[in-house]
């Protein structure tokens, strides 16, 4: 896990209560990703999520499960379950994706002749022109997810924004 700090004092505070620091980070990730979470069923069992839903963070991703037993099943094959979550996220968010250009290279139009590279970052679909742009998004995910959130908010989460502004 990588944790970035603004100053030495913050490092000292974090190291004084590492477990508490990670719980706080996880709580913020859950709060950020829950509104855009793509599934209403348990990622493992397929059962409807209800009052007993377990929200936990796995490698900076919110995962929602119906019970503690599903945590163990998820952890036995996380790649399989994250692929399922990515597929659901892409399917849910593709139609309302707010850009028709690459979010990193706004002069590159995402069209049917050059299929977009699609990745999921912090529970959000990100459509890009190429793998190099995917690496740039992963180097600074907050910058790009904030752009997507702002564009969705401006458009009421429907439709597309014609062209990004610089």
SEKEDO-521192 format. One record per residue (C-alpha): residue in three letters; residue number from 1; z, x, y. Coordinates in steps of 0.1 Angstrom, whole numbers, plus 5000, padded with zeros to 4 digits. Layout:
+--------+-----+------+------+------+
: residu : num :    z :    x :    y :
+--------+-----+------+------+------+
:    Ala : NUM :    Z :    X :    Y :
...
+--------+-----+------+------+------+
This chain:
+--------+-----+------+------+------+
: residu : num :    z :    x :    y :
+--------+-----+------+------+------+
:    Unk :   1 : 5000 : 5000 : 5000 :
:    Unk :   2 : 4991 : 5012 : 5035 :
:    Unk :   3 : 5014 : 5002 : 5063 :
:    Unk :   4 : 5005 : 5012 : 5099 :
:    Unk :   5 : 5031 : 5017 : 5126 :
:    Unk :   6 : 5029 : 5019 : 5164 :
:    Unk :   7 : 5056 : 5045 : 5168 :
:    Unk :   8 : 5082 : 5067 : 5150 :
:    Unk :   9 : 5110 : 5041 : 5157 :
:    Unk :  10 : 5091 : 5015 : 5137 :
:    Unk :  11 : 5087 : 5038 : 5108 :
:    Unk :  12 : 5125 : 5044 : 5108 :
:    Unk :  13 : 5132 : 5007 : 5110 :
:    Unk :  14 : 5108 : 5000 : 5081 :
:    Unk :  15 : 5122 : 5028 : 5059 :
:    Unk :  16 : 5158 : 5015 : 5065 :
:    Unk :  17 : 5148 : 4982 : 5047 :
:    Unk :  18 : 5115 : 4988 : 5029 :
:    Unk :  19 : 5119 : 4957 : 5007 :
:    Unk :  20 : 5127 : 4935 : 5037 :
:    Unk :  21 : 5097 : 4951 : 5055 :
:    Unk :  22 : 5073 : 4942 : 5027 :
:    Unk :  23 : 5087 : 4907 : 5025 :
:    Unk :  24 : 5081 : 4902 : 5062 :
:    Unk :  25 : 5045 : 4916 : 5058 :
:    Unk :  26 : 5039 : 4893 : 5029 :
:    Unk :  27 : 5052 : 4863 : 5048 :
:    Unk :  28 : 5028 : 4870 : 5076 :
:    Unk :  29 : 4999 : 4874 : 5052 :
:    Unk :  30 : 5007 : 4841 : 5035 :
:    Unk :  31 : 5010 : 4823 : 5069 :
:    Unk :  32 : 4977 : 4838 : 5080 :
:    Unk :  33 : 4957 : 4831 : 5048 :
:    Unk :  34 : 4972 : 4797 : 5037 :
:    Unk :  35 : 4952 : 4776 : 5062 :
:    Unk :  36 : 4919 : 4790 : 5048 :
:    Unk :  37 : 4929 : 4791 : 5012 :
:    Unk :  38 : 4900 : 4777 : 4991 :
:    Unk :  39 : 4917 : 4762 : 4961 :
:    Unk :  40 : 4939 : 4732 : 4956 :
:    Unk :  41 : 4946 : 4741 : 4920 :
:    Unk :  42 : 4964 : 4769 : 4903 :
:    Unk :  43 : 4942 : 4800 : 4901 :
:    Unk :  44 : 4953 : 4806 : 4865 :
:    Unk :  45 : 4960 : 4772 : 4849 :
:    Unk :  46 : 4938 : 4749 : 4869 :
:    Unk :  47 : 4967 : 4725 : 4875 :
:    Unk :  48 : 4971 : 4708 : 4909 :
:    Unk :  49 : 4993 : 4727 : 4933 :
:    Unk :  50 : 5023 : 4708 : 4944 :
:    Unk :  51 : 5058 : 4712 : 4958 :
:    Unk :  52 : 5066 : 4740 : 4933 :
:    Unk :  53 : 5036 : 4762 : 4943 :
:    Unk :  54 : 5043 : 4799 : 4942 :
:    Unk :  55 : 5026 : 4819 : 4970 :
:    Unk :  56 : 5025 : 4856 : 4966 :
:    Unk :  57 : 5005 : 4885 : 4979 :
:    Unk :  58 : 4985 : 4907 : 4956 :
:    Unk :  59 : 4967 : 4936 : 4973 :
:    Unk :  60 : 4968 : 4919 : 5007 :
:    Unk :  61 : 4954 : 4886 : 4992 :
:    Unk :  62 : 4972 : 4853 : 4990 :
:    Unk :  63 : 4974 : 4840 : 4955 :
:    Unk :  64 : 4987 : 4804 : 4948 :
:    Unk :  65 : 5000 : 4796 : 4914 :
:    Unk :  66 : 5017 : 4766 : 4899 :
:    Unk :  67 : 5046 : 4784 : 4881 :
:    Unk :  68 : 5062 : 4818 : 4874 :
:    Unk :  69 : 5045 : 4819 : 4840 :
:    Unk :  70 : 5011 : 4821 : 4857 :
:    Unk :  71 : 5021 : 4852 : 4876 :
:    Unk :  72 : 5023 : 4872 : 4844 :
:    Unk :  73 : 4989 : 4858 : 4832 :
:    Unk :  74 : 4974 : 4867 : 4866 :
:    Unk :  75 : 4988 : 4902 : 4866 :
:    Unk :  76 : 4973 : 4908 : 4831 :
:    Unk :  77 : 4938 : 4904 : 4845 :
:    Unk :  78 : 4938 : 4902 : 4883 :
:    Unk :  79 : 4902 : 4912 : 4887 :
:    Unk :  80 : 4891 : 4881 : 4867 :
:    Unk :  81 : 4912 : 4857 : 4888 :
:    Unk :  82 : 4904 : 4873 : 4922 :
:    Unk :  83 : 4867 : 4869 : 4913 :
:    Unk :  84 : 4873 : 4832 : 4907 :
:    Unk :  85 : 4891 : 4829 : 4940 :
:    Unk :  86 : 4863 : 4848 : 4958 :
:    Unk :  87 : 4837 : 4825 : 4943 :
:    Unk :  88 : 4857 : 4794 : 4955 :
:    Unk :  89 : 4862 : 4809 : 4990 :
:    Unk :  90 : 4825 : 4817 : 4994 :
:    Unk :  91 : 4814 : 4783 : 4981 :
:    Unk :  92 : 4838 : 4765 : 5005 :
:    Unk :  93 : 4831 : 4785 : 5036 :
:    Unk :  94 : 4794 : 4794 : 5034 :
:    Unk :  95 : 4781 : 4761 : 5049 :
:    Unk :  96 : 4804 : 4764 : 5080 :
:    Unk :  97 : 4801 : 4801 : 5084 :
:    Unk :  98 : 4801 : 4806 : 5122 :
:    Unk :  99 : 4775 : 4834 : 5126 :
:    Unk : 100 : 4738 : 4838 : 5117 :
:    Unk : 101 : 4739 : 4875 : 5123 :
:    Unk : 102 : 4758 : 4904 : 5107 :
:    Unk : 103 : 4793 : 4904 : 5123 :
:    Unk : 104 : 4792 : 4942 : 5125 :
:    Unk : 105 : 4755 : 4946 : 5135 :
:    Unk : 106 : 4748 : 4915 : 5156 :
:    Unk : 107 : 4711 : 4924 : 5160 :
:    Unk : 108 : 4706 : 4919 : 5122 :
:    Unk : 109 : 4699 : 4883 : 5114 :
:    Unk : 110 : 4712 : 4869 : 5081 :
:    Unk : 111 : 4683 : 4850 : 5067 :
:    Unk : 112 : 4668 : 4839 : 5034 :
:    Unk : 113 : 4644 : 4869 : 5033 :
:    Unk : 114 : 4673 : 4894 : 5033 :
:    Unk : 115 : 4702 : 4878 : 5015 :
:    Unk : 116 : 4735 : 4885 : 5032 :
:    Unk : 117 : 4762 : 4907 : 5015 :
:    Unk : 118 : 4792 : 4884 : 5011 :
:    Unk : 119 : 4827 : 4896 : 5008 :
:    Unk : 120 : 4861 : 4879 : 5011 :
:    Unk : 121 : 4887 : 4894 : 5035 :
:    Unk : 122 : 4921 : 4879 : 5041 :
:    Unk : 123 : 4909 : 4846 : 5026 :
:    Unk : 124 : 4878 : 4845 : 5048 :
:    Unk : 125 : 4841 : 4847 : 5039 :
:    Unk : 126 : 4825 : 4876 : 5058 :
:    Unk : 127 : 4787 : 4877 : 5057 :
:    Unk : 128 : 4771 : 4911 : 5064 :
:    Unk : 129 : 4737 : 4928 : 5063 :
:    Unk : 130 : 4747 : 4957 : 5041 :
:    Unk : 131 : 4773 : 4977 : 5022 :
:    Unk : 132 : 4778 : 5000 : 5051 :
:    Unk : 133 : 4789 : 4971 : 5072 :
:    Unk : 134 : 4812 : 4959 : 5044 :
:    Unk : 135 : 4830 : 4993 : 5046 :
:    Unk : 136 : 4834 : 4990 : 5083 :
:    Unk : 137 : 4850 : 4955 : 5079 :
:    Unk : 138 : 4874 : 4969 : 5053 :
:    Unk : 139 : 4884 : 4997 : 5076 :
:    Unk : 140 : 4894 : 4973 : 5103 :
:    Unk : 141 : 4897 : 4938 : 5087 :
:    Unk : 142 : 4918 : 4922 : 5114 :
:    Unk : 143 : 4892 : 4928 : 5141 :
:    Unk : 144 : 4865 : 4909 : 5121 :
:    Unk : 145 : 4887 : 4881 : 5107 :
:    Unk : 146 : 4899 : 4875 : 5143 :
:    Unk : 147 : 4862 : 4872 : 5154 :
:    Unk : 148 : 4855 : 4847 : 5126 :
:    Unk : 149 : 4886 : 4827 : 5134 :
:    Unk : 150 : 4878 : 4826 : 5171 :
:    Unk : 151 : 4842 : 4815 : 5164 :
:    Unk : 152 : 4853 : 4788 : 5140 :
:    Unk : 153 : 4878 : 4775 : 5165 :
:    Unk : 154 : 4852 : 4775 : 5193 :
:    Unk : 155 : 4829 : 4755 : 5171 :
:    Unk : 156 : 4855 : 4732 : 5155 :
:    Unk : 157 : 4849 : 4750 : 5121 :
:    Unk : 158 : 4815 : 4733 : 5118 :
:    Unk : 159 : 4780 : 4746 : 5124 :
:    Unk : 160 : 4769 : 4781 : 5133 :
:    Unk : 161 : 4771 : 4802 : 5164 :
:    Unk : 162 : 4735 : 4810 : 5174 :
:    Unk : 163 : 4739 : 4847 : 5182 :
:    Unk : 164 : 4770 : 4868 : 5186 :
:    Unk : 165 : 4778 : 4881 : 5220 :
:    Unk : 166 : 4782 : 4919 : 5220 :
+--------+-----+------+------+------+
